[in-house]
Amino acid sequence: MADQSTELEEGGWGALDRLPGNPMMWILIISELAVFGAFFVIFATNRLLEPDLFAQSQAHLSRLMGGLNTMVLVTSGLFAALAVPRIMQGDRRGCRLWLLAACGGGLVFLTLKAVEYGDKAASGIGIETNTFFTLFYLLTGFHALHVVFGLILMGIAMWRCSTSNVVTVTAFWHMVDLIWVILYPVVYLMR
């Protein structure tokens, strides 16, 4: 019991104190993973209920575009990760350059997503088309909002460049990567 109270007195976050970055970010990350997890369960349940509709609708998605977006976002995550040792070594300029490169990847991701949405709209496919596309737009749109939020956070970390800020923002950006690495095969590839 004494060990727990000492641990709480030191940082106040218990096990979260051992994670890199700000513990509040980890609460956000865990809650966002739970929300996306619920989305994936809803998607899988509807796929089981309407397998033909989901297969036909999925055929309208570009696996290549989704794969390209995966490569871009994962590379962007690598760039963000490379910013961490730079800031830990006191190299703010190097850190900012890696974060800027990560932001560039995020912007490319959003551009590709906008092109994909534009192609769907030109084909008459929207959020109301059917259950598959309702979930497609909700999942990918919600993820895109997280990319935008991550870009804002990285901008703040470049402006207020500190080890805590960079590590915290990088943790969030890796969550964004992780979600897409799950979303891409679930929505684009699995038949």
DRENRO-80038 format. One line per field, with one value per atom (N, C-alpha, C, O): residue number from 1; atom name; x, y, z. Coordinates in steps of 0.2 Angstrom, whole numbers, plus 5000, padded with zeros to 4 digits. Layout:
REM DRENRO-80038
nr	(NUM;...);
atom	(CA;...);
X	(X;...);
Y	(Y;...);
Z	(Z;...);
***
This chain:
REM DRENRO-80038
nr	(1;1;1;1;2;2;2;2;3;3;3;3;4;4;4;4;5;5;5;5;6;6;6;6;7;7;7;7;8;8;8;8;9;9;9;9;10;10;10;10;11;11;11;11;12;12;12;12;13;13;13;13;14;14;14;14;15;15;15;15;16;16;16;16;17;17;17;17;18;18;18;18;19;19;19;19;20;20;20;20;21;21;21;21;22;22;22;22;23;23;23;23;24;24;24;24;25;25;25;25;26;26;26;26;27;27;27;27;28;28;28;28;29;29;29;29;30;30;30;30;31;31;31;31;32;32;32;32;33;33;33;33;34;34;34;34;35;35;35;35;36;36;36;36;37;37;37;37;38;38;38;38;39;39;39;39;40;40;40;40;41;41;41;41;42;42;42;42;43;43;43;43;44;44;44;44;45;45;45;45;46;46;46;46;47;47;47;47;48;48;48;48;49;49;49;49;50;50;50;50;51;51;51;51;52;52;52;52;53;53;53;53;54;54;54;54;55;55;55;55;56;56;56;56;57;57;57;57;58;58;58;58;59;59;59;59;60;60;60;60;61;61;61;61;62;62;62;62;63;63;63;63;64;64;64;64;65;65;65;65;66;66;66;66;67;67;67;67;68;68;68;68;69;69;69;69;70;70;70;70;71;71;71;71;72;72;72;72;73;73;73;73;74;74;74;74;75;75;75;75;76;76;76;76;77;77;77;77;78;78;78;78;79;79;79;79;80;80;80;80;81;81;81;81;82;82;82;82;83;83;83;83;84;84;84;84;85;85;85;85;86;86;86;86;87;87;87;87;88;88;88;88;89;89;89;89;90;90;90;90;91;91;91;91;92;92;92;92;93;93;93;93;94;94;94;94;95;95;95;95;96;96;96;96;97;97;97;97;98;98;98;98;99;99;99;99;100;100;100;100;101;101;101;101;102;102;102;102;103;103;103;103;104;104;104;104;105;105;105;105;106;106;106;106;107;107;107;107;108;108;108;108;109;109;109;109;110;110;110;110;111;111;111;111;112;112;112;112;113;113;113;113;114;114;114;114;115;115;115;115;116;116;116;116;117;117;117;117;118;118;118;118;119;119;119;119;120;120;120;120;121;121;121;121;122;122;122;122;123;123;123;123;124;124;124;124;125;125;125;125;126;126;126;126;127;127;127;127;128;128;128;128;129;129;129;129;130;130;130;130;131;131;131;131;132;132;132;132;133;133;133;133;134;134;134;134;135;135;135;135;136;136;136;136;137;137;137;137;138;138;138;138;139;139;139;139;140;140;140;140;141;141;141;141;142;142;142;142;143;143;143;143;144;144;144;144;145;145;145;145;146;146;146;146;147;147;147;147;148;148;148;148;149;149;149;149;150;150;150;150;151;151;151;151;152;152;152;152;153;153;153;153;154;154;154;154;155;155;155;155;156;156;156;156;157;157;157;157;158;158;158;158;159;159;159;159;160;160;160;160;161;161;161;161;162;162;162;162;163;163;163;163;164;164;164;164;165;165;165;165;166;166;166;166;167;167;167;167;168;168;168;168;169;169;169;169;170;170;170;170;171;171;171;171;172;172;172;172;173;173;173;173;174;174;174;174;175;175;175;175;176;176;176;176;177;177;177;177;178;178;178;178;179;179;179;179;180;180;180;180;181;181;181;181;182;182;182;182;183;183;183;183;184;184;184;184;185;185;185;185;186;186;186;186;187;187;187;187;188;188;188;188;189;189;189;189;190;190;190;190;191;191;191;191);
atom	(N;CA;C;O;N;CA;C;O;N;CA;C;O;N;CA;C;O;N;CA;C;O;N;CA;C;O;N;CA;C;O;N;CA;C;O;N;CA;C;O;N;CA;C;O;N;CA;C;O;N;CA;C;O;N;CA;C;O;N;CA;C;O;N;CA;C;O;N;CA;C;O;N;CA;C;O;N;CA;C;O;N;CA;C;O;N;CA;C;O;N;CA;C;O;N;CA;C;O;N;CA;C;O;N;CA;C;O;N;CA;C;O;N;CA;C;O;N;CA;C;O;N;CA;C;O;N;CA;C;O;N;CA;C;O;N;CA;C;O;N;CA;C;O;N;CA;C;O;N;CA;C;O;N;CA;C;O;N;CA;C;O;N;CA;C;O;N;CA;C;O;N;CA;C;O;N;CA;C;O;N;CA;C;O;N;CA;C;O;N;CA;C;O;N;CA;C;O;N;CA;C;O;N;CA;C;O;N;CA;C;O;N;CA;C;O;N;CA;C;O;N;CA;C;O;N;CA;C;O;N;CA;C;O;N;CA;C;O;N;CA;C;O;N;CA;C;O;N;CA;C;O;N;CA;C;O;N;CA;C;O;N;CA;C;O;N;CA;C;O;N;CA;C;O;N;CA;C;O;N;CA;C;O;N;CA;C;O;N;CA;C;O;N;CA;C;O;N;CA;C;O;N;CA;C;O;N;CA;C;O;N;CA;C;O;N;CA;C;O;N;CA;C;O;N;CA;C;O;N;CA;C;O;N;CA;C;O;N;CA;C;O;N;CA;C;O;N;CA;C;O;N;CA;C;O;N;CA;C;O;N;CA;C;O;N;CA;C;O;N;CA;C;O;N;CA;C;O;N;CA;C;O;N;CA;C;O;N;CA;C;O;N;CA;C;O;N;CA;C;O;N;CA;C;O;N;CA;C;O;N;CA;C;O;N;CA;C;O;N;CA;C;O;N;CA;C;O;N;CA;C;O;N;CA;C;O;N;CA;C;O;N;CA;C;O;N;CA;C;O;N;CA;C;O;N;CA;C;O;N;CA;C;O;N;CA;C;O;N;CA;C;O;N;CA;C;O;N;CA;C;O;N;CA;C;O;N;CA;C;O;N;CA;C;O;N;CA;C;O;N;CA;C;O;N;CA;C;O;N;CA;C;O;N;CA;C;O;N;CA;C;O;N;CA;C;O;N;CA;C;O;N;CA;C;O;N;CA;C;O;N;CA;C;O;N;CA;C;O;N;CA;C;O;N;CA;C;O;N;CA;C;O;N;CA;C;O;N;CA;C;O;N;CA;C;O;N;CA;C;O;N;CA;C;O;N;CA;C;O;N;CA;C;O;N;CA;C;O;N;CA;C;O;N;CA;C;O;N;CA;C;O;N;CA;C;O;N;CA;C;O;N;CA;C;O;N;CA;C;O;N;CA;C;O;N;CA;C;O;N;CA;C;O;N;CA;C;O;N;CA;C;O;N;CA;C;O;N;CA;C;O;N;CA;C;O;N;CA;C;O;N;CA;C;O;N;CA;C;O;N;CA;C;O;N;CA;C;O;N;CA;C;O;N;CA;C;O;N;CA;C;O;N;CA;C;O;N;CA;C;O;N;CA;C;O;N;CA;C;O;N;CA;C;O;N;CA;C;O;N;CA;C;O;N;CA;C;O;N;CA;C;O;N;CA;C;O;N;CA;C;O;N;CA;C;O;N;CA;C;O;N;CA;C;O;N;CA;C;O;N;CA;C;O;N;CA;C;O;N;CA;C;O;N;CA;C;O;N;CA;C;O;N;CA;C;O;N;CA;C;O;N;CA;C;O;N;CA;C;O;N;CA;C;O;N;CA;C;O;N;CA;C;O;N;CA;C;O;N;CA;C;O;N;CA;C;O;N;CA;C;O;N;CA;C;O;N;CA;C;O;N;CA;C;O;N;CA;C;O);
X	(5004;5000;5004;5003;5010;5014;5017;5018;5019;5022;5017;5019;5010;5005;5005;5005;5004;5004;5010;5009;5016;5022;5022;5023;5020;5019;5014;5016;5009;5004;5006;5004;5010;5012;5017;5017;5021;5027;5024;5026;5020;5017;5009;5007;5006;4999;4995;4989;4999;4995;4996;4994;4999;5000;5004;5010;5002;5005;5006;5011;5002;5003;5009;5012;5012;5018;5024;5029;5023;5029;5029;5034;5023;5023;5026;5027;5029;5032;5027;5022;5029;5025;5020;5021;5015;5010;5005;5002;5004;4999;4992;4988;4990;4983;4983;4977;4988;4988;4987;4983;4989;4988;4981;4978;4978;4971;4967;4962;4969;4965;4967;4962;4973;4974;4970;4967;4970;4966;4959;4956;4956;4949;4948;4943;4952;4951;4952;4948;4956;4957;4950;4948;4947;4941;4936;4931;4935;4930;4931;4926;4937;4939;4937;4935;4939;4937;4930;4928;4926;4918;4916;4912;4919;4918;4920;4916;4925;4927;4922;4921;4920;4915;4909;4906;4906;4900;4901;4897;4907;4909;4908;4905;4912;4912;4905;4903;4901;4894;4890;4887;4890;4887;4889;4885;4896;4898;4895;4894;4895;4892;4884;4882;4881;4874;4872;4867;4877;4876;4882;4885;4884;4891;4891;4896;4886;4886;4886;4890;4882;4882;4889;4892;4893;4899;4904;4909;4904;4909;4908;4913;4902;4900;4903;4906;4901;4903;4911;4914;4914;4921;4925;4930;4922;4925;4926;4929;4922;4922;4928;4930;4932;4937;4944;4944;4948;4955;4960;4962;4961;4966;4973;4977;4975;4981;4981;4986;4976;4975;4976;4980;4972;4973;4980;4982;4983;4990;4995;4999;4994;4998;4997;5002;4991;4990;4993;4996;4993;4996;5004;5007;5007;5014;5016;5021;5012;5013;5013;5017;5007;5006;5011;5014;5013;5018;5025;5029;5027;5033;5033;5038;5027;5026;5027;5030;5025;5026;5033;5036;5037;5044;5048;5052;5046;5049;5047;5052;5041;5040;5044;5047;5045;5049;5056;5060;5059;5066;5066;5072;5061;5061;5063;5066;5061;5062;5069;5071;5074;5081;5084;5088;5082;5084;5083;5088;5077;5075;5079;5081;5079;5083;5090;5093;5093;5100;5101;5106;5095;5095;5095;5096;5094;5094;5087;5084;5085;5079;5078;5072;5083;5082;5081;5076;5085;5084;5077;5074;5075;5068;5063;5058;5063;5058;5058;5053;5064;5064;5061;5057;5062;5058;5051;5047;5049;5042;5039;5033;5042;5040;5039;5034;5044;5043;5037;5033;5036;5030;5024;5019;5023;5018;5017;5011;5022;5021;5018;5014;5020;5017;5009;5005;5008;5001;4997;4991;5000;4996;4995;4990;5000;4999;4994;4990;4994;4988;4981;4977;4981;4974;4973;4967;4978;4976;4974;4969;4977;4975;4968;4964;4967;4960;4955;4949;4956;4952;4951;4945;4956;4955;4951;4946;4952;4948;4940;4936;4939;4932;4929;4923;4933;4931;4929;4924;4933;4932;4925;4921;4924;4918;4912;4907;4912;4907;4906;4900;4911;4910;4906;4903;4907;4903;4896;4893;4894;4888;4888;4882;4893;4894;4895;4900;4890;4891;4889;4889;4889;4888;4881;4881;4877;4870;4869;4863;4874;4873;4871;4866;4874;4872;4876;4880;4875;4878;4886;4889;4888;4895;4898;4903;4896;4898;4897;4901;4892;4890;4896;4899;4898;4903;4910;4914;4911;4917;4919;4924;4914;4915;4915;4919;4912;4912;4919;4922;4921;4928;4934;4938;4934;4939;4939;4944;4933;4932;4935;4938;4932;4934;4942;4945;4945;4952;4955;4960;4953;4956;4955;4960;4950;4950;4956;4958;4957;4963;4970;4974;4970;4976;4977;4982;4971;4971;4973;4977;4970;4972;4979;4983;4982;4989;4994;4999;4991;4995;4996;5001;4990;4990;4994;4998;4994;4998;5006;5010;5007;5014;5017;5022;5012;5014;5015;5020;5011;5012;5019;5023;5021;5027;5033;5038;5032;5038;5039;5044;5033;5033;5036;5041;5033;5035;5039;5037;5045;5049;5053;5058;5050;5052;5052;5048;5056;5056;5049;5046;5046;5039;5034;5030;5034;5029;5030;5026;5037;5038;5036;5033;5038;5037;5029;5026;5025;5018;5015;5010;5017;5014;5015;5011;5021;5023;5019;5017;5018;5014;5007;5004;5004;4997;4998;4993;5003;5004;5004;5002;5008;5008;5002;5000;4997;4990;4987;4983;4988;4984;4987;4983;4993;4996;4993;4991;4993;4990;4983;4981;4979;4972;4972;4968;4976;4975;4978;4975;4983;4986;4981;4981;4976;4971;4965;4962;4963;4958;4959;4954;4964;4966;4964;4960;4967;4965;4958;4954;4955;4948;4943;4939;4944;4939;4941;4936;4947;4949;4951;4950;4954;4956;4952;4952;4950;4947;4940;4936;4940;4934;4929;4924);
Y	(4994;5000;5006;5011;5006;5012;5013;5019;5008;5009;5013;5017;5011;5014;5022;5026;5023;5030;5034;5040;5031;5035;5036;5041;5031;5032;5037;5041;5037;5042;5049;5054;5050;5056;5059;5065;5055;5057;5060;5066;5056;5059;5060;5064;5056;5056;5052;5052;5049;5045;5038;5034;5035;5028;5025;5028;5020;5017;5021;5020;5026;5031;5035;5037;5036;5039;5036;5040;5030;5026;5027;5025;5029;5030;5036;5041;5036;5042;5048;5047;5054;5060;5061;5058;5065;5068;5062;5060;5060;5055;5057;5052;5063;5065;5063;5061;5063;5061;5054;5051;5050;5043;5041;5036;5045;5044;5046;5042;5051;5052;5046;5044;5044;5039;5032;5029;5030;5025;5025;5021;5031;5032;5032;5030;5035;5035;5028;5026;5024;5017;5013;5009;5015;5012;5014;5010;5020;5023;5019;5017;5019;5016;5008;5005;5005;4998;4997;4992;5001;5001;5001;4998;5006;5007;5001;4998;4997;4991;4986;4982;4985;4980;4981;4977;4987;4989;4987;4985;4989;4988;4980;4978;4976;4969;4966;4961;4968;4966;4967;4962;4973;4974;4970;4969;4969;4965;4958;4955;4955;4949;4949;4944;4954;4955;4956;4954;4959;4961;4959;4964;4953;4952;4953;4956;4952;4954;4961;4964;4965;4972;4975;4979;4972;4975;4973;4977;4967;4965;4969;4971;4970;4974;4982;4985;4984;4991;4992;4997;4987;4987;4987;4990;4984;4984;4991;4992;4996;5003;5006;5012;5003;5007;5005;5000;5010;5009;5006;5009;4999;4996;5000;5001;5002;5005;5012;5014;5016;5022;5021;5025;5016;5015;5013;5014;5008;5006;5012;5012;5016;5022;5027;5029;5027;5031;5028;5031;5021;5018;5019;5020;5019;5020;5027;5028;5032;5039;5040;5043;5037;5038;5035;5038;5029;5025;5029;5029;5031;5035;5041;5043;5044;5050;5049;5053;5043;5041;5040;5041;5037;5036;5043;5044;5048;5055;5057;5061;5057;5059;5056;5059;5049;5045;5048;5048;5050;5052;5059;5061;5062;5069;5068;5072;5062;5061;5061;5065;5057;5057;5064;5066;5067;5074;5079;5082;5079;5083;5081;5085;5075;5072;5074;5074;5075;5077;5085;5087;5088;5095;5099;5105;5095;5097;5099;5096;5105;5108;5109;5107;5111;5112;5105;5105;5100;5094;5091;5088;5092;5089;5093;5089;5099;5103;5100;5100;5099;5097;5090;5089;5085;5079;5080;5076;5084;5085;5088;5087;5093;5096;5091;5091;5086;5081;5076;5074;5075;5071;5075;5071;5081;5085;5085;5084;5085;5084;5078;5078;5072;5066;5066;5063;5069;5070;5074;5072;5079;5083;5079;5080;5075;5071;5066;5065;5063;5058;5061;5059;5068;5071;5073;5072;5074;5076;5070;5070;5064;5058;5056;5054;5057;5056;5060;5058;5067;5071;5069;5069;5067;5064;5058;5058;5054;5048;5050;5047;5054;5056;5060;5059;5064;5067;5062;5063;5057;5051;5048;5046;5047;5043;5048;5046;5054;5059;5060;5060;5060;5060;5054;5054;5048;5042;5042;5037;5047;5047;5043;5041;5041;5038;5042;5046;5042;5047;5043;5037;5047;5043;5040;5035;5042;5039;5034;5031;5032;5027;5020;5017;5018;5011;5011;5015;5005;5004;5004;5007;5001;5001;5008;5009;5012;5018;5023;5028;5022;5026;5025;5029;5018;5017;5018;5020;5018;5020;5027;5029;5031;5038;5040;5045;5037;5039;5037;5040;5030;5028;5032;5035;5033;5036;5044;5047;5047;5054;5055;5060;5051;5052;5051;5055;5046;5046;5052;5054;5055;5061;5066;5071;5067;5072;5071;5076;5065;5064;5066;5068;5065;5067;5075;5077;5078;5086;5088;5092;5085;5086;5085;5089;5079;5078;5083;5084;5085;5090;5097;5100;5099;5104;5103;5108;5097;5096;5096;5099;5094;5094;5101;5103;5105;5112;5116;5120;5114;5116;5114;5118;5108;5105;5108;5109;5110;5113;5120;5123;5124;5130;5130;5134;5126;5125;5118;5113;5118;5112;5110;5113;5105;5103;5095;5092;5092;5084;5082;5077;5084;5082;5083;5079;5089;5090;5086;5083;5085;5081;5073;5070;5071;5064;5063;5058;5068;5067;5067;5063;5072;5072;5066;5064;5064;5058;5052;5048;5051;5046;5046;5041;5052;5053;5051;5048;5053;5052;5045;5042;5041;5034;5030;5025;5033;5031;5031;5027;5037;5039;5034;5031;5032;5027;5020;5017;5018;5012;5011;5006;5016;5015;5014;5010;5018;5017;5010;5007;5008;5001;4996;4990;4997;4992;4994;4989;5000;5002;5000;4997;5001;4999;4992;4991;4987;4980;4978;4975;4981;4979;4982;4979;4988;4992;4990;4989;4990;4990;4983;4981;4978;4972;4966;4961;4966;4959;4958;4963;4952;4950;4945;4943);
Z	(5000;5000;5000;4997;5004;5004;4997;4995;4993;4987;4982;4978;4983;4978;4980;4976;4986;4988;4986;4984;4987;4985;4977;4975;4974;4966;4965;4960;4968;4966;4968;4965;4974;4976;4971;4970;4968;4964;4957;4956;4954;4948;4947;4944;4951;4952;4946;4947;4942;4936;4937;4932;4942;4942;4937;4935;4934;4928;4922;4918;4921;4916;4916;4911;4922;4923;4920;4918;4919;4915;4908;4905;4905;4898;4895;4899;4889;4887;4886;4883;4887;4886;4891;4897;4890;4895;4896;4891;4902;4904;4901;4899;4901;4898;4891;4888;4887;4880;4880;4875;4885;4885;4886;4884;4890;4892;4885;4884;4881;4875;4870;4867;4870;4865;4867;4862;4873;4875;4873;4871;4875;4873;4866;4863;4862;4854;4852;4847;4854;4852;4854;4850;4859;4861;4856;4854;4854;4850;4843;4840;4840;4834;4835;4830;4840;4841;4840;4837;4843;4843;4835;4833;4832;4825;4821;4816;4822;4819;4820;4816;4826;4828;4824;4822;4824;4820;4813;4809;4810;4803;4802;4797;4806;4805;4806;4802;4811;4812;4805;4803;4803;4797;4791;4786;4790;4785;4785;4780;4792;4792;4790;4788;4792;4790;4783;4780;4779;4772;4768;4765;4768;4765;4757;4755;4754;4746;4745;4741;4749;4748;4750;4746;4755;4757;4752;4750;4749;4744;4737;4734;4735;4729;4730;4726;4736;4738;4738;4736;4742;4742;4736;4735;4731;4724;4721;4716;4724;4721;4724;4722;4729;4733;4729;4726;4729;4726;4731;4736;4730;4735;4734;4739;4728;4727;4731;4734;4730;4734;4741;4745;4744;4751;4753;4758;4749;4750;4750;4754;4745;4745;4751;4754;4753;4759;4765;4770;4765;4771;4771;4776;4765;4765;4767;4770;4764;4766;4774;4777;4777;4784;4788;4793;4786;4790;4790;4794;4784;4783;4787;4790;4787;4791;4798;4802;4801;4807;4809;4814;4804;4805;4806;4810;4802;4802;4809;4812;4812;4818;4824;4828;4823;4827;4827;4832;4821;4821;4824;4825;4825;4829;4836;4839;4839;4846;4848;4853;4845;4847;4846;4850;4841;4839;4845;4848;4848;4853;4860;4864;4861;4867;4867;4872;4861;4860;4860;4859;4861;4861;4854;4854;4849;4842;4840;4837;4842;4840;4833;4830;4829;4822;4819;4815;4820;4817;4819;4815;4825;4828;4823;4821;4823;4819;4812;4809;4809;4802;4801;4796;4806;4806;4807;4803;4811;4812;4806;4804;4803;4797;4791;4788;4791;4786;4788;4783;4794;4796;4794;4792;4795;4793;4786;4783;4782;4775;4773;4768;4776;4775;4777;4773;4782;4784;4779;4778;4776;4771;4765;4761;4763;4757;4758;4754;4764;4766;4765;4762;4768;4767;4760;4758;4756;4749;4745;4741;4746;4743;4745;4741;4752;4754;4751;4749;4750;4746;4739;4737;4736;4729;4729;4725;4734;4734;4735;4732;4740;4741;4735;4733;4731;4725;4720;4716;4719;4714;4716;4712;4722;4724;4723;4721;4725;4723;4716;4714;4712;4705;4702;4697;4705;4703;4707;4706;4710;4714;4720;4722;4723;4729;4735;4735;4740;4745;4752;4752;4757;4764;4764;4768;4760;4761;4756;4756;4752;4747;4749;4747;4754;4758;4764;4766;4768;4774;4774;4778;4769;4768;4767;4771;4763;4762;4768;4769;4771;4777;4782;4785;4783;4788;4785;4789;4779;4775;4777;4779;4775;4776;4784;4785;4788;4795;4798;4801;4796;4798;4796;4799;4789;4786;4787;4788;4788;4789;4796;4798;4801;4808;4809;4813;4805;4805;4802;4805;4797;4794;4799;4799;4803;4808;4813;4815;4814;4819;4815;4819;4809;4805;4806;4807;4805;4805;4812;4813;4817;4824;4826;4829;4823;4824;4821;4823;4815;4811;4816;4816;4819;4823;4829;4831;4832;4838;4836;4839;4830;4828;4826;4828;4824;4823;4830;4830;4835;4842;4844;4847;4843;4845;4842;4845;4836;4832;4835;4836;4837;4840;4847;4848;4851;4858;4858;4861;4855;4855;4861;4863;4864;4871;4870;4866;4874;4874;4876;4872;4881;4883;4877;4876;4874;4869;4863;4860;4861;4855;4856;4852;4862;4864;4864;4862;4867;4868;4861;4859;4857;4850;4846;4842;4846;4842;4845;4840;4851;4853;4850;4848;4850;4846;4839;4836;4836;4829;4827;4822;4832;4831;4832;4829;4836;4837;4830;4828;4827;4820;4815;4811;4815;4811;4812;4808;4818;4820;4818;4815;4819;4817;4809;4807;4806;4798;4796;4792;4800;4798;4799;4796;4804;4805;4800;4797;4799;4795;4788;4785;4785;4778;4776;4772;4780;4778;4779;4775;4785;4786;4781;4779;4779;4775;4767;4763;4765;4758;4756;4750;4760;4758;4760;4756;4766;4768;4764;4764;4762;4758;4762;4760);
***
